[in-house]
């Protein structure tokens, strides 16, 4: 009998006798061709089918050029707030062909990013001096000197914001400030730019996070306890003389 009839007879018998069952049906090959196959394991084995989802579009970074690309700037989200009213400027900044960069300039030492040589590290480091918001003839300044790194790298940070909960890397010159600014997945490079690709990123996250410090301090404390205990055990001394009931009694003389 064909396999389908055999399976049908078995299922009919189980159903007629009201026997609960769990069936796992397999086949040597699929009965139809799958159009959207996300993953196939084992050739003629099982197939995991799912609808193909296109990855989200990633806009190109803002690039300032004179004779060559000089400044690269990108963020996954760029938002500005005035009097607690937030405005998302991401779509108006990145991926825009006719973005207005009037007033932008570049040289090999100073932009809004300053490039300085530090003798201790024997290399040049850049520092983002400040960020400015120009609106209706007024200017709001933000100190951004914590955005810094070696000049041969780009700078990347998950959050560059004037809000305390996001690290407060941007500090308004006037307190309290009517303006707020937030960048998410921020990256910038203004020196040693090659093409329109960022160099290796110097990340704002410190190497020693609070969790690492807690682990180190706990480990050092446990090591101290272990070392002290081992020292006490090694300091124990056994008696070199023992009382012999056949010999003279051991007399301990107290020395005053």
Secondary structure as the mmCIF struct_conf table of DSSP 4:
data_model
#
loop_
_struct_conf.conf_type_id
_struct_conf.id
_struct_conf.beg_label_comp_id
_struct_conf.beg_label_asym_id
_struct_conf.beg_label_seq_id
_struct_conf.end_label_comp_id
_struct_conf.end_label_asym_id
_struct_conf.end_label_seq_id
HELX_RH_AL_P HELX_RH_AL_P1 UNK A 3 UNK A 16
TURN_TY1_P TURN_TY1_P1 UNK A 17 UNK A 18
BEND BEND1 UNK A 28 UNK A 29
BEND BEND2 UNK A 31 UNK A 32
BEND BEND3 UNK A 35 UNK A 35
STRN STRN1 UNK A 37 UNK A 40
BEND BEND4 UNK A 42 UNK A 45
STRN STRN2 UNK A 47 UNK A 49
HELX_LH_PP_P HELX_LH_PP_P1 UNK A 54 UNK A 57
HELX_LH_PP_P HELX_LH_PP_P2 UNK A 59 UNK A 61
STRN STRN3 UNK A 62 UNK A 65
BEND BEND5 UNK A 66 UNK A 68
STRN STRN4 UNK A 69 UNK A 74
BEND BEND6 UNK A 76 UNK A 76
STRN STRN5 UNK A 77 UNK A 82
TURN_TY1_P TURN_TY1_P2 UNK A 83 UNK A 84
STRN STRN6 UNK A 85 UNK A 88
HELX_RH_AL_P HELX_RH_AL_P2 UNK A 90 UNK A 93
BEND BEND7 UNK A 94 UNK A 95
TURN_TY1_P TURN_TY1_P3 UNK A 97 UNK A 98
TURN_TY1_P TURN_TY1_P4 UNK A 102 UNK A 103
BEND BEND8 UNK A 108 UNK A 109
STRN STRN7 UNK A 110 UNK A 110
BEND BEND9 UNK A 111 UNK A 112
STRN STRN8 UNK A 113 UNK A 118
TURN_TY1_P TURN_TY1_P5 UNK A 119 UNK A 122
STRN STRN9 UNK A 123 UNK A 128
STRN STRN10 UNK A 130 UNK A 135
TURN_TY1_P TURN_TY1_P6 UNK A 136 UNK A 137
STRN STRN11 UNK A 138 UNK A 143
TURN_TY1_P TURN_TY1_P7 UNK A 145 UNK A 146
STRN STRN12 UNK A 148 UNK A 150
TURN_TY1_P TURN_TY1_P8 UNK A 151 UNK A 152
BEND BEND10 UNK A 153 UNK A 153
STRN STRN13 UNK A 154 UNK A 161
BEND BEND11 UNK A 162 UNK A 163
HELX_RH_3T_P HELX_RH_3T_P1 UNK A 164 UNK A 166
TURN_TY1_P TURN_TY1_P9 UNK A 167 UNK A 167
BEND BEND12 UNK A 170 UNK A 170
STRN STRN14 UNK A 171 UNK A 172
BEND BEND13 UNK A 173 UNK A 176
BEND BEND14 UNK A 178 UNK A 178
STRN STRN15 UNK A 179 UNK A 189
BEND BEND15 UNK A 191 UNK A 192
STRN STRN16 UNK A 194 UNK A 194
TURN_TY1_P TURN_TY1_P10 UNK A 195 UNK A 196
STRN STRN17 UNK A 197 UNK A 197
BEND BEND16 UNK A 200 UNK A 200
STRN STRN18 UNK A 201 UNK A 203
BEND BEND17 UNK A 204 UNK A 205
BEND BEND18 UNK A 207 UNK A 208
HELX_RH_AL_P HELX_RH_AL_P3 UNK A 210 UNK A 235
BEND BEND19 UNK A 240 UNK A 240
TURN_TY1_P TURN_TY1_P11 UNK A 245 UNK A 246
BEND BEND20 UNK A 247 UNK A 247
HELX_LH_PP_P HELX_LH_PP_P3 UNK A 248 UNK A 250
HELX_LH_PP_P HELX_LH_PP_P4 UNK A 252 UNK A 255
#
